[in-house]
Amino acid sequence: MSPPSEVRPADSRRIERPHPALQLPVSVRAKLSRLFVHIARTNLFHELSSLLQAPRSDNPDMTGDSSWLCRDQLDRERMLDMEVRLRPIRAAAFGALALGLLASGPWLGFWTLIPLAIAGAAFRVVDRLMPRADRPEYLMFAAWVASEVIIAFSTAITGGPTVPTVAWLALPVATLGHRFRLGGIVAGVLVALALLFAVELLVDPGAVADDPPLLVAPAALIISVGIFSIAGMRSDVQHRRQAFTDSLTGCLNRAALATRLEELAQQSAVLQRPIGVIACDIDHFKAVNDEFGHAAGDAVLVDVAYLLRKCVRAFDSVYRTGGEEFLVVLPGASLDRSLQVADAIRFVVSGATHGPGRSVTMSFGVFASEPETPFNPELALAEADALLYAAKRHGRNRIESRAPTPVAA
């Protein structure tokens, strides 16, 4: 005779009890409760909110070419500079990931190397397209999102939440602070979290239900890496703004120029595209200072710098190289295009009133490298400078270039 089976009420339900490790003593729970009340009464939340607020640009005039990824020209310069610096680091990281996938090939499959190669190819394509883009930050963010999508796709088809490589979604997040401001970091973290939830909850929701840390742990990792990126970004932006910005006009200074020219020399060797350089100088600026005073002269410099930035693309750069001297760098611009930009600046500046209500003119020296010739920064600056002084000698308010016939006023 078989033993009687256990009889349960029809409406009985299995009661899930918390794991004993999660049952805290009453005294500990009371202390935690008091701690949370203390935090709520202090200004910790205020400090956290101030950390998450992006600092405003010190110069409103620099925000004309702003986007949600790059607030001003200095942010864009920072992104381009860091992209050059990250390129060899990214190659080394891809190599380390490739070795990891090779070692895991017998379990995950060697095909996982293909998505990694696709991600590397995507970044190479973006590196070639950025010199031609008015908003290169969008291209870079698109490549970043593509790398996250590739990681998520590879993780999904190899097992989803149970595969250790799901934590790799946090790797691209570590680079956000080196490229973008707060908006880019927050957007990147949200993208990574959305992909993480999609991979885990759509592929194997049962595994996540049985073992929630499979989702909680990588999500906490992604958020933590994003928070650390904010601190690094803030420090880098502050030091760059102090080191690379002219305090009067908000233009980039000579230190930023040296860094940018080195980047362009490296890019031109690979991309073989021309680079235009325009040397600009305000005519008879000393007379403005003598007649109206140095405060009025400073106001003229600020107005002219603003017009210079309004006449160029977001990818172009304007530098203050001396008292009343400026330099415009035009990546990807031929000599004809550089002459058009210089003439537009000359027309706008001469047609406006500045500072104390005085009109001024500018002289220009324009140089552009040949597409097939590597860009030589020393030669370009020397050539543009010599052409500028030629424009001064020939009557001012004019443009000189290597073209046979100079563009006259």
KAVEN-V37330 format. One record per pair of residues at least 24 apart in sequence whose C-alpha atoms are under 10 Angstrom apart, sorted by the first residue. I is the first residue (numbers start at 1). J is the second residue. D is the distance in whole Angstrom. If there is no record, write none. Layout:
((I;J;D) (I;J;D))
//
This chain:
((51;182;10) (51;227;10) (51;230;8) (51;231;8) (51;234;9) (52;182;7) (52;183;10) (52;186;9) (52;227;9) (52;230;8) (52;231;10) (53;182;8) (53;183;10) (54;181;7) (54;182;6) (54;183;8) (54;230;10) (54;234;9) (55;181;9) (55;182;9) (55;234;9) (55;237;10) (55;238;9) (57;241;9) (57;250;10) (58;241;9) (58;247;9) (58;250;8) (59;245;10) (59;247;9) (59;248;9) (59;249;8) (59;250;6) (59;251;9) (60;250;9) (60;306;10) (61;249;9) (61;250;7) (61;251;9) (61;302;9) (61;303;9) (61;305;9) (61;306;6) (61;307;9) (61;309;8) (61;310;9) (62;249;9) (62;250;7) (62;251;8) (62;305;10) (62;306;8) (62;309;8) (62;310;9) (63;309;10) (64;306;9) (64;309;8) (64;310;7) (64;314;9) (65;134;9) (65;135;9) (65;309;9) (65;310;8) (65;312;10) (65;313;8) (65;314;6) (65;315;9) (66;135;9) (66;314;8) (67;135;8) (67;137;9) (67;138;9) (67;183;10) (67;314;10) (68;137;9) (68;138;10) (68;180;9) (68;181;8) (68;182;9) (68;183;6) (68;184;7) (69;135;10) (69;136;10) (69;137;7) (69;138;8) (69;141;8) (69;179;9) (69;180;6) (69;181;6) (69;182;8) (69;183;6) (69;184;5) (69;185;9) (69;187;9) (70;135;9) (70;136;10) (70;137;7) (70;138;9) (70;179;9) (70;180;7) (70;181;7) (70;182;10) (70;183;9) (70;184;8) (71;180;9) (71;181;8) (71;182;10) (71;183;10) (72;314;9) (73;250;10) (73;251;9) (73;252;8) (73;309;9) (73;314;7) (73;315;8) (73;316;9) (73;317;7) (73;318;9) (74;237;9) (74;240;8) (74;241;7) (74;244;8) (74;245;8) (74;250;9) (74;251;8) (74;252;7) (74;256;9) (74;317;9) (75;137;10) (75;179;8) (75;180;8) (75;181;8) (75;237;8) (75;240;9) (75;241;9) (76;135;9) (76;136;8) (76;137;7) (76;179;9) (76;180;9) (76;314;8) (76;315;8) (76;316;10) (76;317;9) (77;179;10) (77;240;10) (77;244;10) (77;252;9) (77;256;8) (77;257;10) (77;259;10) (77;260;8) (77;315;9) (77;316;9) (77;317;8) (78;178;8) (78;179;7) (78;180;9) (78;236;9) (78;237;8) (78;240;8) (78;241;10) (78;244;10) (78;256;9) (78;260;10) (79;136;9) (79;137;8) (79;140;9) (79;176;10) (79;177;10) (79;178;7) (79;179;5) (79;180;7) (79;181;9) (80;127;10) (80;130;9) (80;131;10) (80;136;9) (80;137;9) (80;140;10) (80;179;8) (80;260;9) (80;263;8) (80;315;10) (81;178;10) (81;179;9) (81;256;10) (81;259;8) (81;260;7) (81;262;10) (81;263;7) (81;264;10) (82;175;10) (82;178;6) (82;179;6) (82;180;10) (83;127;9) (83;140;9) (83;175;10) (83;178;8) (83;179;7) (83;263;10) (84;127;9) (84;263;7) (84;264;10) (84;266;9) (84;267;9) (85;178;10) (85;263;9) (86;175;9) (86;178;9) (86;179;9) (87;123;9) (87;124;10) (87;127;9) (90;120;9) (90;123;10) (90;172;10) (90;175;10) (91;120;8) (93;171;10) (94;119;9) (94;120;8) (97;168;9) (100;165;10) (101;165;10) (107;158;9) (108;154;10) (108;155;10) (108;157;10) (108;158;6) (108;159;9) (108;163;9) (108;165;10) (109;158;8) (111;154;9) (112;151;10) (112;154;7) (112;155;9) (112;157;10) (112;158;9) (113;154;10) (114;150;10) (114;154;10) (115;147;9) (115;149;10) (115;150;6) (115;151;8) (115;153;9) (115;154;7) (116;147;8) (116;150;8) (116;151;8) (116;154;9) (118;146;9) (118;147;9) (118;150;8) (119;143;8) (119;144;9) (119;146;7) (119;147;5) (119;148;9) (119;149;9) (119;150;7) (119;151;9) (120;147;8) (122;146;8) (122;147;8) (123;147;9) (127;267;9) (127;270;10) (127;271;9) (128;267;9) (128;270;9) (128;271;6) (129;271;9) (130;315;9) (130;331;10) (130;332;10) (131;264;9) (131;267;9) (131;268;10) (131;271;9) (131;273;9) (131;275;10) (131;315;7) (131;316;9) (131;330;9) (131;331;6) (131;332;6) (131;333;10) (132;273;9) (132;315;8) (132;331;8) (132;332;6) (132;333;9) (133;313;9) (133;314;9) (133;315;7) (133;331;10) (133;332;10) (134;312;10) (134;313;6) (134;314;5) (134;315;5) (134;316;8) (135;313;9) (135;314;6) (135;315;7) (136;314;9) (136;315;7) (137;179;8) (137;180;8) (137;184;10) (137;315;10) (140;179;9) (140;180;10) (141;176;9) (141;179;9) (141;180;9) (141;184;8) (141;187;10) (141;188;8) (144;172;7) (144;173;9) (144;175;9) (144;176;9) (144;188;8) (145;172;9) (145;187;10) (145;188;8) (145;191;7) (145;192;8) (147;171;10) (147;172;8) (148;172;7) (148;173;9) (148;188;9) (148;191;8) (148;192;7) (148;195;8) (148;196;10) (149;191;9) (149;192;9) (149;195;7) (149;196;10) (151;192;10) (151;195;9) (151;196;10) (152;192;9) (152;194;10) (152;195;6) (152;196;7) (152;197;10) (152;198;8) (152;199;6) (152;200;10) (153;195;9) (153;198;10) (153;199;8) (154;199;10) (155;196;10) (155;199;7) (155;200;9) (155;203;10) (156;195;10) (156;196;10) (156;198;9) (156;199;5) (156;200;8) (156;202;9) (156;203;6) (156;204;9) (157;199;9) (157;203;8) (158;203;10) (159;199;9) (159;200;9) (159;203;8) (159;204;8) (160;196;9) (160;198;9) (160;199;6) (160;200;6) (160;201;9) (160;202;9) (160;203;6) (160;204;7) (160;205;9) (160;207;9) (160;208;10) (160;214;10) (161;196;9) (161;197;9) (161;198;10) (161;199;7) (161;200;5) (161;201;8) (161;202;10) (161;203;8) (161;204;7) (161;205;9) (161;206;10) (161;207;7) (161;208;7) (161;211;10) (161;212;10) (161;213;10) (161;214;6) (161;215;7) (161;218;10) (162;200;8) (162;203;10) (162;204;8) (162;207;8) (162;208;9) (162;211;10) (162;214;7) (162;215;10) (163;200;10) (163;214;9) (164;214;9) (164;218;10) (166;195;10) (166;196;8) (166;199;8) (166;200;9) (166;214;9) (166;215;9) (166;218;7) (167;196;9) (167;214;10) (167;215;10) (167;217;9) (167;218;5) (167;219;9) (167;221;8) (167;222;8) (168;218;9) (168;222;9) (169;193;8) (169;195;8) (169;196;7) (169;218;8) (169;219;9) (169;221;9) (169;222;7) (170;196;10) (170;218;8) (170;219;9) (170;220;10) (170;221;7) (170;222;5) (170;223;8) (170;224;9) (170;225;7) (170;226;9) (171;221;10) (171;222;8) (171;225;9) (172;222;9) (172;225;10) (172;226;10) (173;221;10) (173;222;7) (173;223;9) (173;224;10) (173;225;7) (173;226;6) (173;227;10) (173;228;10) (173;229;8) (174;222;9) (174;224;10) (174;225;6) (174;226;7) (174;227;10) (174;228;8) (174;229;6) (174;230;10) (175;225;9) (175;226;9) (175;229;8) (176;225;10) (176;226;8) (176;229;7) (176;230;9) (176;233;9) (177;225;10) (177;226;8) (177;227;9) (177;228;8) (177;229;5) (177;230;6) (177;231;8) (177;232;7) (177;233;5) (177;234;8) (177;236;9) (177;237;10) (178;229;8) (178;230;9) (178;232;8) (178;233;6) (178;234;10) (178;236;8) (178;237;9) (179;233;8) (180;229;10) (180;230;10) (180;233;8) (180;237;10) (181;229;10) (181;230;8) (181;233;7) (181;234;8) (181;237;8) (182;226;10) (182;227;10) (182;229;9) (182;230;7) (182;233;8) (182;234;9) (185;226;7) (185;227;9) (185;229;8) (185;230;7) (185;233;9) (186;223;9) (186;226;8) (186;227;9) (186;230;9) (188;222;10) (188;226;8) (189;219;9) (189;222;7) (189;223;7) (189;224;10) (189;225;9) (189;226;6) (189;227;9) (190;222;9) (190;223;9) (190;226;10) (192;219;9) (192;222;7) (192;223;9) (193;218;9) (193;219;6) (193;220;9) (193;222;7) (193;223;8) (194;219;10) (196;222;9) (244;319;10) (245;319;9) (245;320;9) (246;319;8) (246;320;7) (246;321;9) (248;298;8) (248;299;9) (248;301;8) (248;302;7) (248;305;10) (248;320;10) (249;298;8) (249;299;9) (249;300;10) (249;301;7) (249;302;5) (249;303;8) (249;304;9) (249;305;6) (249;306;8) (249;319;10) (249;320;8) (250;302;8) (250;305;8) (250;306;9) (250;318;10) (250;319;9) (250;320;9) (251;302;9) (251;305;7) (251;306;9) (251;308;10) (251;309;8) (251;317;9) (251;318;6) (251;319;5) (251;320;6) (251;321;9) (251;326;9) (251;327;10) (252;317;8) (252;318;6) (252;319;5) (252;320;6) (252;321;9) (252;326;10) (252;327;10) (253;318;9) (253;319;5) (253;320;5) (253;321;6) (253;322;9) (253;326;9) (253;327;10) (254;319;7) (254;320;7) (254;321;6) (254;322;9) (254;327;10) (255;319;10) (255;321;10) (256;317;10) (256;319;8) (257;317;9) (257;318;9) (257;319;7) (257;320;9) (257;321;9) (257;327;9) (257;328;10) (257;329;9) (258;377;9) (260;317;9) (260;329;9) (260;377;10) (261;329;9) (261;375;9) (261;376;9) (261;377;6) (261;378;9) (261;380;10) (261;381;10) (262;375;9) (262;376;9) (262;377;8) (264;329;10) (264;331;8) (264;332;10) (264;374;9) (264;375;7) (264;376;9) (264;377;8) (265;374;7) (265;375;5) (265;376;6) (265;377;7) (266;374;8) (266;375;8) (266;376;10) (267;331;10) (267;374;9) (267;375;9) (268;331;9) (268;332;9) (268;369;10) (268;370;10) (268;371;8) (268;372;9) (268;373;8) (268;374;6) (268;375;6) (268;376;9) (269;371;10) (269;372;9) (269;373;8) (269;374;5) (269;375;7) (270;374;9) (271;332;10) (271;371;9) (271;372;9) (271;374;9) (272;332;9) (272;369;10) (272;370;8) (272;371;5) (272;372;5) (272;373;7) (272;374;7) (272;375;9) (273;331;8) (273;332;5) (273;333;8) (273;334;9) (273;369;8) (273;370;7) (273;371;4) (273;372;7) (273;373;8) (273;374;8) (273;375;9) (274;330;9) (274;331;7) (274;332;5) (274;333;6) (274;334;6) (274;335;8) (274;368;6) (274;369;5) (274;370;5) (274;371;4) (274;372;8) (274;373;8) (274;374;9) (274;375;8) (275;329;7) (275;330;6) (275;331;5) (275;332;5) (275;333;5) (275;334;7) (275;335;8) (275;338;9) (275;367;8) (275;368;5) (275;369;5) (275;370;8) (275;371;8) (275;374;10) (275;375;7) (275;376;10) (275;377;10) (275;380;9) (276;316;10) (276;328;8) (276;329;6) (276;330;5) (276;331;6) (276;332;7) (276;333;5) (276;334;6) (276;335;7) (276;336;9) (276;337;8) (276;338;6) (276;339;9) (276;341;10) (276;366;7) (276;367;6) (276;368;4) (276;369;7) (276;370;9) (276;375;10) (276;380;8) (276;384;10) (277;317;10) (277;327;7) (277;328;6) (277;329;5) (277;330;6) (277;331;9) (277;333;9) (277;334;10) (277;335;9) (277;338;7) (277;339;10) (277;342;10) (277;365;8) (277;366;6) (277;367;5) (277;368;6) (277;369;9) (277;377;9) (277;380;7) (277;381;7) (277;383;9) (277;384;7) (277;385;10) (278;318;9) (278;326;8) (278;327;6) (278;328;5) (278;329;7) (278;330;8) (278;338;7) (278;339;8) (278;341;9) (278;342;7) (278;364;7) (278;365;6) (278;366;5) (278;367;6) (278;368;9) (278;380;9) (278;381;9) (278;383;10) (278;384;6) (278;385;9) (278;387;9) (278;388;9) (278;399;10) (278;400;10) (278;401;9) (279;319;10) (279;321;9) (279;325;7) (279;326;6) (279;327;5) (279;328;7) (279;329;9) (279;342;9) (279;363;8) (279;364;6) (279;365;5) (279;366;6) (279;367;9) (279;380;10) (279;381;8) (279;382;10) (279;383;9) (279;384;6) (279;385;6) (279;386;9) (279;387;8) (279;388;6) (279;389;10) (279;399;10) (279;400;10) (280;308;10) (280;319;10) (280;320;9) (280;321;10) (280;324;8) (280;325;6) (280;326;5) (280;327;6) (280;328;8) (280;342;9) (280;345;9) (280;346;9) (280;362;7) (280;363;6) (280;364;5) (280;365;7) (280;366;9) (280;384;9) (280;385;9) (280;388;7) (280;389;10) (280;399;9) (281;320;10) (281;321;10) (281;322;9) (281;323;9) (281;324;6) (281;325;5) (281;326;6) (281;327;9) (281;361;9) (281;362;5) (281;363;5) (281;364;7) (281;365;9) (281;385;10) (281;388;8) (281;389;9) (281;391;10) (281;392;9) (281;396;9) (281;397;9) (282;323;9) (282;324;6) (282;325;7) (282;326;9) (282;349;9) (282;360;7) (282;361;6) (282;362;4) (282;363;7) (282;364;9) (282;396;9) (282;397;9) (283;324;9) (283;325;10) (283;360;7) (283;361;6) (283;362;5) (283;363;7) (283;392;8) (283;395;10) (283;396;7) (283;397;7) (284;324;10) (284;360;8) (284;361;8) (284;362;9) (284;396;9) (285;323;9) (285;324;7) (285;360;8) (285;361;9) (285;362;10) (286;323;10) (286;324;9) (288;355;10) (288;356;9) (288;358;8) (288;359;10) (288;360;9) (292;355;9) (292;356;7) (292;358;10) (293;356;10) (295;355;9) (295;356;9) (296;354;9) (296;355;6) (296;356;6) (296;357;9) (296;358;9) (297;324;9) (297;354;9) (297;355;7) (297;356;9) (298;323;10) (298;324;9) (298;355;8) (299;354;7) (299;355;5) (299;356;8) (300;324;9) (300;353;9) (300;354;5) (300;355;5) (300;356;8) (300;357;9) (300;358;8) (300;359;9) (300;360;9) (301;325;9) (301;326;10) (301;354;8) (301;355;8) (302;354;9) (302;355;8) (303;349;9) (303;352;9) (303;353;9) (303;354;6) (303;355;7) (304;345;9) (304;348;9) (304;349;7) (304;350;10) (304;352;9) (304;353;10) (304;354;8) (304;355;9) (304;360;9) (304;361;10) (304;362;10) (305;349;10) (306;349;10) (307;345;7) (307;346;10) (307;348;7) (307;349;7) (307;352;9) (308;341;10) (308;342;9) (308;344;9) (308;345;6) (308;346;9) (308;348;9) (308;349;8) (309;345;9) (310;345;9) (310;348;10) (311;341;7) (311;342;9) (311;344;7) (311;345;6) (311;346;10) (311;348;8) (312;341;7) (312;342;10) (312;344;9) (312;345;9) (313;341;10) (324;362;10) (325;362;10) (325;363;10) (326;364;10) (327;364;9) (327;365;10) (327;366;10) (327;381;9) (327;384;9) (327;385;10) (328;366;9) (329;367;10) (329;368;10) (330;368;9) (331;368;10) (332;368;9) (332;369;9) (332;371;9) (333;368;7) (333;369;9) (333;370;10) (333;371;10) (334;367;9) (334;368;6) (334;369;7) (334;370;8) (334;371;8) (335;366;8) (335;367;7) (335;368;5) (335;369;8) (335;370;9) (335;401;8) (335;402;9) (335;403;8) (336;366;10) (336;367;10) (336;368;9) (336;401;10) (336;403;9) (337;368;9) (338;366;7) (338;367;8) (338;368;7) (338;401;10) (339;364;9) (339;365;9) (339;366;7) (339;367;9) (339;368;9) (339;399;8) (339;400;9) (339;401;8) (339;403;10) (339;406;10) (339;407;8) (340;407;10) (341;366;10) (342;366;8) (342;398;9) (342;399;7) (342;400;10) (342;407;10) (343;398;8) (343;399;7) (343;407;8) (343;408;9) (343;409;9) (346;397;7) (346;398;8) (346;399;8) (346;409;8) (347;397;9) (347;409;9) (350;397;8) (360;397;9) (361;396;8) (361;397;6) (361;398;9) (362;388;10) (362;391;10) (362;392;9) (362;396;7) (362;397;5) (362;398;7) (362;399;9) (363;387;10) (363;388;6) (363;389;8) (363;390;9) (363;391;6) (363;392;6) (363;394;10) (363;395;9) (363;396;5) (363;397;5) (363;398;5) (363;399;6) (363;400;8) (363;409;10) (364;388;5) (364;389;8) (364;390;9) (364;391;6) (364;392;8) (364;396;8) (364;397;8) (364;398;6) (364;399;5) (364;400;6) (364;401;8) (364;407;10) (365;389;8) (365;390;8) (365;391;7) (365;392;9) (365;398;9) (365;399;6) (365;400;5) (365;401;6) (365;402;9) (365;406;10) (366;399;7) (366;400;6) (366;401;5) (366;402;8) (366;403;9) (366;406;10) (367;400;9) (367;401;6) (367;402;7) (367;403;9) (368;401;9) (368;402;9))
//
